[in-house]
Amino acid sequence: MKLLRTEFVANYDKCGDNKFIQVKLNDVAAVYRREHLDGTLKSFEVFKLKIVEAGASLPGGGKVEETYVSYPGAHAFGKSAWEFKNETAAINKFNELTDAAKAPVVKVEPKKYVPTGGKRGRKASVKASVVFPKGQFTMKSLLKVNTSYKQPNLYIELQKLVKGNKVKVVGHQKSDSGRGKPQVVYGVV
């Protein structure tokens, strides 16, 4: 199996060559110091080790000949790889990954579904009966009389009554200003 190199130069993020120096490594994670070629620090990279098995498919259609440990690509950062500006934070993340891998696995039994016998969704509210004003009326005048209803709910109830032939559309009435759509005028059958 090919292991990670302890030191190498690469242009991983297409912004020029950087030098990568291994700081810490175990069987779970690794820390690399990333420097510019002049030796100034760029960052520290911490990542979980990923082993690519021999025989795995390659993008060009070939197969991996020898098992190796891969350095993370750009897509891995934020998921299984992290970048830090100082070494202390990088070592803390490395220790966190190592401790998490050594922690015992606790199995949690899934909860059994117990039907409660109720219906899904919102509980039905008790609807007040619709009170009609005397004579002909519009939706606005109906809302003034039925204060327990909100406009959308009252409109739905009114449409049910129209379909049930208890209320009928008498005509249309323009507003006082003459602007907008004419209001529908209803009457009780």
N, C-alpha and C positions, 0 to 999 in steps of 0.2 A: 504494500500500500504506500502510495506517495503521500508524504506529510507536507504540511505548510512549510514554506521556506522561512528561515529566520530573518532574512534581509533580502529585499529586491527593489527594483525601480520599475514603475509602471505609470501609465496615463489612463487611469480608470474613469475619471469623470470628464475627459476630453478638455482639460484646462492646463495641460502640460504635465511633464513627468514629475512624479513625486517618489521619495524614498520611503519605504515601509520597513520598520524595524520591530521585530517581535519583542514585546515587553513581558507578557505573561501568557502561559498556555497550560491547560489541563485537558482532561478527556471530555469536557463539556463546552468550554468557551476559550476565547483568545482575546488578547489586547495587543494592538499594534500602534506604534507611534508613527504618524505620518508627517514627513518633513518635506520642505522645498529642497531643491537640489543644493542650495547654498547652506543648508543645515538649520534654517529657522523652522520652528514648530508650526505646523498647520493645524493638526488635531490629533485626537486619539480615537481609534476605532475599536469597538468592542462588539463581538458577535458570537452567536452560538455556532458550534462546529457542525458542518453539514458534510456527510460522507456520501460520495457518489460511487455507487457500486459498478463493478466491471459488468459490461453487457448492457448498460443503460443506453437509451437512444440519444443520438446527437442531432442537432438541427439539420445538418447536411445529409442525414440519412444513415450515417455511420453509427458505430457502437463504441462505447468506452472500453478501452483495452485493459486498463489497470485501475483498480479501486483507488480513489484519492480523496483528500480533504479539500473542499473548495473554499476559496475566498469569496465573500458575499458580493453580489452585484448591486447595482443602484436600487433595484426593486426590493431588496431585502431590508434596507434601512427604514427603521420605524417598526419593523415586525420582528426580525431576528438579528438585526444589527443596529448599532447606535454610534453616533459620533459625539465626542465631548471635547471641549476646549482645554480642560485641565486633567491632569493625571489622576487626581484624587477621585473625581467623579467617575472616571473610567474604571478605576480599580473597584469602586463601590458597586458599579453595575456588574462587573466581572464576578465579584463575590456573591452578589444577589442571584445571578444565573447559576452559579455553582451550588449555592445553598438550596435553591429551588429544585435542582436535579437530584440532590441527595435526600430531600424531604420524602418521608414515606407517603405512598399513595393511599388515600383513604377512599374506599368505595362507598358511594352513597346509593342506596336503593331508590329507584324511582317511586314516586308517590302513586299509589293505586287510585284510579278514578272511582269516585263514589258519587253516583247520581244523586242530586238533591231533590229531584222531582219537580223543579220549577221550570218556568219558561225562560228563555234567553231574552236579553235586552232590558229595556227600561220597563219598570212596573207601570201598568195602566193606571191612568188617573181617572177619577170619577168626573164625568163630564156633566156640566150643568146644562139644563135644557135651554134651548135658544128662545129668547123672548122677542116677539116681533112688535114694532111700533104700530100704531093704528094707521090704517090706510096703506098707501104706497110708501116704499122706503128705499134708500140707497145703502151701500155698504157702510158709509160713514155714519149714517143715522143708526144703523144696526149695531155698530161698535159702541156708540154712546149708551145704548140701552143695555147691552151685554158686557159689562165691565170685567167679568171674570175671564173673558176670552181675549186672546191676542188676535190680531188681524189675520195671520195666515191660517190659524186653526178655525176661526169663525168662517172664513171663506170656504174652507173644505167642508164644514158642516152645512153651509148654505148650498154648496153644489150638490151635496147628497140629497138635500131636501128638494132641489130643482129636479134632479133625476127621479126622485120618488113621487113627483107630481104633487107635492104639498105646497110648493112655492113656484111662481112662474115669473118669467121676465116680461115686464109690462112695456118697457121702452128704454130710451136713453135720454139723458138730460145734460145739457152743456153747463159748465161751471159759470159762476157769476161773472168772472173776468173774461170768459170766452176762450180761454187758453187751455191747452191740453186735451186729453181724450175725454169724450163725454162719459158721464157716470151711468152705470146700468141701474135702472129702476125696477124693483121687484114688487110683487104683490102676493098676499096669501091666497091660496085657492080655496 
